[in-house]
Amino acid sequence: MHLRVSEEMAQRYPDLRISFVTIQGMDNVGESEGLVAELRQAEADFRARVQDEEKLGEDPRIRAWREAYQSFKVNPKKFKPSAEALLRRVVKGSPVPWISKAVNAYLLAELFYLLPVGGYDMRGVQGDIVLRLSPGNEPFKAIGATEEEKTDAGEVVYADDAKVLTRRWNFRDCDQAKVEPSSRDIALFVEAPSALVRTEDLVGLTDLIGKKIQQYCGGSIRTGLLEPKKDLRVALPFQAY
């Protein structure tokens, strides 16, 4: 299984980089008082650093994703990149909602690096994972949705061999490959759409995610980086049982 970037995406976003972490054999069942306590402290620390939404919008990582959305004709005010949507909630005083240990571990990490994280339960993925442009009218069912959507022509999507996995780059994931308590093998991705995002932030974020999921879920953790300037694909390091 590989992570791939289409040639068209590589040409349109010449500074694109994708950092990833794979987790195999984790235990994502139940809650964790320790992780919840870490989240509450991280939220307080974040609010101390970023006092309001205007301050948040000045960060180059937030600006990078607003510009990326605009580049494929999506209004970032209407469809906020996932990290910005979460961080705005926190700035306004709301806590990070509890989803599962693995998901909340990477949401914790987002509070430190201000970059979107997304990923999939590998049980729901068929073939390679590809970042590409949609031709439009592809079916998509979002997490928790009852009705099917259709993609717009030219929007950035993650897809496998059978379906669209994520719409609008990182706005919304599909229901078929969502990370849930029963998930054991997952892959998570963090992207730099432009030079505004430093590679060290990408790598630091996936390293922190791996550390926190290892701490709270166990499992085998591996990380990697895909730089489409050098290669359009990289093997995802899952080992056969």
Buried (B, 14 or more C-beta within 10 A) or exposed (E): BEBBBBEEBBEBBEBBBBBBBBBBEBBBEEEBEEBBEBBEEBBEEBBEEBEEEEEBEEBEBBBBBBEBBEBBEBEBEEBBBBBBEBBBBBBEEEEBEBBBBBBBBBBBBBBBBBBBBBBBBBEBBBEBBBBBBBEEEBEBBBEEEEEEBEBBEEBBBBBBEEBBBBBBBBBBBBBBBBBBBEBBBBBBBBBBBBEBBBBEBBBBBBBBBBBBBBBBBBBBBBBBBBBBEEEBBBEBBBEEE
